[in-house]
């Protein structure tokens, strides 16, 4: 990162508390500008249900300002407080290309501890004006002084993102662990992010893990959806194949409450897409406000979070609801990409730090036999999908990697399930090449450089790969900036310092996963860029077609390596067409004539 000291990007600091008669209140604040409105920010800092836990971290947004607060519940015998006093100390950050509120969390926790330790020593609950002096010094050292924020809000690619001392606070570094929690359904989330849909995560306190999931999910497509690729001037860089309507990534709203319903309506009109989390169960009865709901309450070591898609109701309910929730899981077409993701995840199991997890998401033994049966059923479904895809495509049109190396036909559609194997330790085993969405190279013997520091090793691997380009199926494929196949990967695995070794492997794992999703995004949109001009020509030559609607057939869906019988895959193509197809509207035909014709080979 450009800034080694504390970033200077804070525009406000405040304290919210729960009053026994007034409810949530804002009892102290400092602002960089008097024009900044802090009204109702206390509801985001004290969401419903937070009184059940001891402490938590909440990410949120106030208008266009991202924020974060630390929450603490303190015991008290004061009358009217029901035995506890609830408090949150929070900050708001200036608008920037990539705000990073998580960089302030360790210092904010320390500040909160300093203030309330002083109160406990005096045996008082209500802070006096002099008690806020540490908060004033904190604000004065980190408030905005320059228009460019001293580089604090810039974006220079994932390589620079993880080149810092605050790695443990970065949400994206927990991508491997969160993918393990969500499982194959994470690809359903990925499709909604790439399609710029509205996503809501419902959780029980504590909420830090859900807030982190919001940021990590948005980062799956962040590099492609922003201009970050083009901002890095490199002679090897090539232009992106297609540009969408929105110029920024999916909006991360963080924690939302019922007070934020107007905000959700406003953000939905922009077409940028958003992702948020909530503890208010009333949102389960308002599916018209979002397109995908992720219910984290069902997450256990043996079961996945439940996904629900919001669909228009055929008949309005007695309450007047225009939409209904329908459970959705991963599709057959997700198996190929998930096999790549799972192979990466199982190469270094358990390296993710536990700070991103709340008690409901940490591994613990379970005695439920029903969940074990369901797990076996899920694995059988994955195996059947792999066999079906392998038989369906005897000679895949895009079965080569970005360097032109062909996949073995006998491995096409193969599935990597849970369990130990000898990959990649066994000598002479098949290892995929660089650019195939995998980090795999045979582990080399430890070299004399194994004692290097974590930072030097990772910088070395970044420098080796930054200038590498991959030859894809189109000349518009962007160059990779990830060290997934770097020569230092084997060295990193043998670093003698245990903590540095874990951190280095965690960075490599995260970058490799980000590269896998990024490459899949590029290939999908390359196919869309090649297909739409052909269909527009047919549209212009068809006198019976009117109105700027581009019709795609189930056979067209197959060119994306998606399932022609999947409604989610069809909607996914339509979402991409709306975002990247220009003025034309893309519609996938899925009538019974089209599907039967596909089965009979009529197109």
Buried (B, 14 or more C-beta within 10 A) or exposed (E): BBBEEBBBBBBBBBBBBBEEEEEBEBBBBBBBEEEBEBEEBBBBBBBBBBEEBEBBBBBBBBEEBBBBBBBBBBEEEEEEBEEBBBBBBBBBBBEBBBBBBBBBBEBBBEBBEBBBEBBEEEEEBEBEEEBBEBBEEBBEEBBBEEEEBBBBBBBBBBBBBBBBEBBBBBBBBBBBBBBBBBBBBBBBBBBBBBBBBBBBBBBBBBBBBBBBBBBBBBBBBBBBBBBBBEEBEEEEBBEBBBBBEBEBBBBBBBBBBEBBBEBBEEBBEEEBBBBBBBBBEEBBEBBBBBBBBBBBEEBBBBBBBBBBBBBEBEEEEEEEBEBBBEEBBBBBBBBBBBBBBBBBBBBBEEBBBEBBBBEBBEEEEEEEEEBEEBBEEBEEBBBEBBBBBBEEBEEBEBBBBBBEEEBEEEEBBBBBEEEEEEBBEEEEEEBBBBBBBBBBBEBEEBEEEBEBEBBEBBBBBBEBBBEBBBEBBBEBBBBBBBBBBBBBBBBBBBBEBEEBBBBBBBBBBBBBBBBBBBBBBBBBBBBBBEBBEEBBEEBEEEEEEEEEEBBBBBBBBBBBBBBBBBBBBBBBBBBBBBBBBBEBBBBBBBEEEBBEBBEEEEE
